[in-house]
């Protein structure tokens, strides 16, 4: 996919960073972080939105905390056409339990993530899918998320290795699920794809006070259901590609040391722990594929004989991206 890269300065980058850490914070607070006035923040954000660099704002919700099983599907296509692939993408997007759909380039062609509560219902859907499209799947790989860690987009401020490159979310299975009351669920639905929705607007929808809505949001944050409010940034337009590296280890005991080392890299955006075949799943925003290879070589040099090999792909297009199923 071809992108025209947009020119942004350090203040723009600081604004993007601030919005990605907490998209609900005030323009005045963002201005203090970016070193500009409140009115300048408003102007710059409007420009970034108009240029498509900011595509929206979403709420990062912990589905596991809500009792969902998070399942990932990778698909490799065969015998397809562009129109058929679009049809398959639309088919997955329309499913109420699908929260994300990505087109990929590399070892896989499509990634689909489901939040499910009934494995039998999913299996029934999967049988229907194979009946309908199975001939066009050269391979399909199903795995389950155990843990998902995201990191702040520190590279927007500084490309150097940074001990302060901190976690933003830390989702882990094994906790007792939380049962939402109708008010909590309605608030989550309002915020899931519009994280900057004003309290007054949600309050008007529910016929409640803003203080009551604020109380429920804080309760959801404290319970770990709401992990963060983030900006949906088109990173390709500012010169970055979204890469995934699956590392296969020769010495598994080195895994935690590698994680500690790579966690200092400001381009690391997430670590996935799944039932997949690789031993370590790392995601990065990097300027180019050569940067990914250099980083993998750096890890291999720092930890000799720890890595067996690695495989990679990059995310080409987001078709669906929301952290709350639209179950019927």
C-alpha positions, 0 to 999 in steps of 0.5 A, a space after each residue: 500500500 502506498 502512502 504519502 508521508 506527512 511532515 510533522 515536527 517534534 511538537 506534533 510527535 509529543 502531542 501524538 504521544 500524549 494522546 496515545 498515552 491518555 486520549 481523554 486528557 485535556 488540551 491544556 495538559 497535553 500542551 504542557 507536555 508538548 510545550 505549546 498553548 491549549 489553542 495550539 494543541 487544538 489547532 494541531 490535533 485538528 490538522 492531524 485529524 484532517 490529514 488522516 494521521 489521527 484516525 480516531 480514538 479508542 478505549 483499550 478494554 481487557 476482554 479477558 477481565 470481562 470473561 472472554 476467551 481471546 482467540 487469534 486466527 492467521 490465514 494464508 490464502 490460495 486461489 483467491 482474487 482481490 474481490 474474493 479476499 475483500 468478501 472474506 474480510 467483510 465476512 469476518 468484519 460482520 461477525 459480532 465477536 470479531 474485534 480486529 481484522 488486519 491484512 498482512 504481508 509476509 508469512 500470513 495474509 490475514 489476522 482475525 481476533 475473536 472475543 468469545 465466551 462459548 467455544 462450541 458456538 465458535 466451532 459452529 461458526 468455524 465449520 460454516 466458514 470452512 464450508 464456505 471458504 475453506 478451499 481458499 485457505 492454504 493454511 489457518 492457525 488458531 491460537 489463544 491469548 494468555 497475556 498481552 502487554 503494550 508499551 508507550 510509543 516512546 519513539 515518538 519523542 526519542 529513538 534512543 534506548 530508554 529505561 523509562 520506556 514503560 508498559 501502558 497495558 498489561 492484560 493477563 488471564 487467570 483473574 476472576 471475570 467481572 460482571 458488568 451492570 447495564 450502566 457500565 456496559 453502556 458506558 463501555 459501548 460509548 467509549 470503545 470506538 470514541 474514547 474522547 466522548 464527553 462525560 456530558 454526552 454520555 450522561 445525557 444518553 443515560 439520563 444521569 449526571 456527569 459525576 455518576 458517569 465519571 464514577 463508573 468510568 473510574 470504577 472500570 479503570 480501577 477494576 482493570 476493565 479499561 486499560 487505557 484511552 488511546 489514539 488510532 494513529 496511522 503510523 505509515 503516514 509518519 514514516 513507520 511500519 508495523 512489524 511482528 517478529 516471532 522468535 524461536 529460541 534455542 535456549 528458552 532460559 534466555 527468554 526473560 533476559 531478552 524481554 528485559 533487553 528489548 523492553 528498553 527499545 522505544 520502538 517496541 509496542 507490544 509483547 504477545 503471550 499466546 499458545 502459538 508455535 513461537 517462543 516470543 512474539 514481539 511487535 514494533 513500529 519501525 522505519 523499515 524492514 532493515 531496522 527489524 533485521 538490525 534489531 534481531 541481529 542485535 538481540 542475537 549478538 547480545 544473547 549468543 546461541 539463545 535464538 534459533 531463528 525468527 520469522 516476521 510479517 508486517 501489518 498492511 491494513 486495518 479493516 476493523 479495530 474495536 475492543 468490545 464485541 458487538 454480539 447479537 
